[in-house]
Amino acid sequence: MFRSASSREATLSVSWRVRLAVALLLVFAVVTISITNKLLTDRFTESTRNRAELRIALYSGNLLAELRQNAIVPQLLSRDPALIEALTRSDYSLSTQRLISFVEEIGAASLMLYDIDGRTVAATDRNRLGASHRQEAYFVDALRSNSTVFSVIPRDTGGYRFFYSRRIHEAGTNLGVIAAEVDLQRFERAWAGISDAVIVTDSTGDIIMATEPRWRGLTESEALSNQTPQSAIERAIKATADWTALPADAYLQGEAVMRLSSRIPFRGWRITSYTTYASVREKVNGVLALEVMGFAILLALTFYALSRRTAGRAALFQRESAELRALNAALQREVAERKRVQQTLAVAEQTLEQSSKLAALGEMSAAVSHELNQPLAAMKTYLAGARLLMQRNRLEEALASFGRIDDLIERMGAITRQLKSYARKGQQQFSPFDMEEALGSALSMMEPQLRQRQVQINRILPSDPVQVMGDRMRIEQVLVNLLRNALDATKSERNPTVEIILSAGETATLTVRDNGPGIEDLDSLFEPFYTTKQPGDGVGLGLAISSGIVSDLGGRLTARNGQHGGAVFEMQLPIMDSTEKTQAAE
């Protein structure tokens, strides 16, 4: 049973430790994943931003190089003698072939030659021959300017066309206009192959180039707000997936993006890119997935070990339960057997006690002379005194001696009754009495010996009566034995002294102290027939009988040697409480 309780306590202690360890593991996993997410997110975001900045610088450089390369073409062709002669003579049979040869050398998208009326007289794209461009901005502005003019022309199908144009004049006379179209759409096609969204805005903020065709002609804010409506499920999934909480510069079609903008040193243009955090999330989530997998495996191994340990502990508990049931059954059988043995033992003890009492009667018969010797000696003294008193005609005093003799005869009868009651089963009825009165009777009985030996008696008595419940006659018998032992112990003393102290506390305590030589063998003092007296002076039953009497009354009789010599006998008896006093009074 004790092992089971200790096992349960150990199990509870281990259970709490395991729970604490699992909780600490979970907290450590959450903290580790959070810190890893923050560090990797910042690191990968910074690297993505650096790559985006490099990419946008490359785009801007390529765009500016293309524009500058085509800006010199109209200036060179406006001075070409063949084109000037063709405009002067209005002979354009070789002009188209001439322009085609320049396209192959220069790499322009297309070249067009307009006469003074704005009609296309030569073009690398023969489908444009004969078309009138008199109202076009690149034609009108070129005739009015002395330098090369750059024009952005909206397409009918959407988007923009980019032209460099310059007038051709000879001897102060305008002959026509030469125009070179710049193919910037190839950059849009190249940009569309990457994950970033790129726009180019002019000085007014309108988008003139974009990877998203719908954005051309809009402002940046209008383009960003133009998005496909999302369903509630799509928004919930995106919000759940965006758990890394990246700092968004802008939102493109409802998705957080990183916005980078750079100035193009050309007519106030700006190029802007929008980079998604998809690559950042993929890299971060890849590392976090590995960490989560590692912690999951560790947690799974922990739970597996705990399950194995729990299974082992359950098997151990089952074995212990079986052992406890077997032990309980054995204990029940043992208890039943002990009850039967105790019942048999009680009957045997009762029989043995009665037999012991009957056997002790033989020994007690030897004690009769010992117990009756004192009253007989006192009676002899009182009879001698009464004879002298009668001879002197002092009859009243003689009658008092006869009264004392009668009391001694009654005491002798009580002693013989005690011997008879000792041989019978059962107990006598106790009555309350005053210890001081019992002590006075014992001293009165011992008065002749005390007077003959001239023993000094010192009595210390309390002011209030000390009431006990018991047999006064037997207590007086004990007191007489103690006083007689004190007298025998002080035979060799010049000034024999006996000190009697009566006190009341939790018990009624009576102490008899003498100034004799003390006790040599305290262990054998209360054994029957143990005596230090000479043969014929005693049989060694007085203290044994006295100890039995005190024990029968619920008390205790002890002996010790005093610190300053002599023997000290102490008798303790249960004191009568207020309830017993009330019942006795009733």
Salt bridges, closest charged atoms under 4 A:
ASP42 OD2 - LYS38 NZ 2.53
GLU66 OE1 - ARG186 NH2 2.51
ASP80 OD1 - ARG98 NH2 2.70
GLU85 OE2 - ARG89 NH1 2.82
ASP115 OD2 - ARG119 NH2 3.45
ASP117 OD1 - ARG134 NH1 3.77
ASP125 OD2 - ARG128 NE 3.79
GLU181 OE1 - ARG128 NH2 3.20
GLU181 OE2 - ARG155 NH2 3.89
GLU181 OE1 - ARG161 NH2 3.11
ASP183 OD2 - ARG189 NH2 3.87
GLU188 OE1 - ARG216 NH2 2.82
ASP196 OD2 - ARG55 NH2 2.47
GLU212 OE2 - ARG214 NE 3.06
GLU220 OE2 - ARG259 NE 2.62
ASP242 OD1 - ARG281 NH2 2.83
ASP249 OD2 - ARG49 NH2 3.44
GLU323 OE1 - ARG3 NH2 2.36
GLU334 OE2 - ARG338 NH2 2.82
GLU337 OE2 - ARG340 NH2 2.24
GLU353 OE2 - LYS357 NZ 3.97
GLU371 OE2 - HIS370 ND1 3.39
GLU397 OE1 - ARG394 NH2 2.35
GLU410 OE2 - ARG417 NH2 3.52
GLU437 OE1 - ARG472 NH1 3.58
GLU447 OE2 - ARG451 NH2 2.38
GLU476 OE1 - ARG411 NH1 2.73
GLU476 OE2 - ARG472 NE 2.73
ASP488 OD2 - LYS533 NZ 2.74
GLU499 OE1 - ARG513 NE 3.72
ASP552 OD2 - ARG474 NH2 3.45
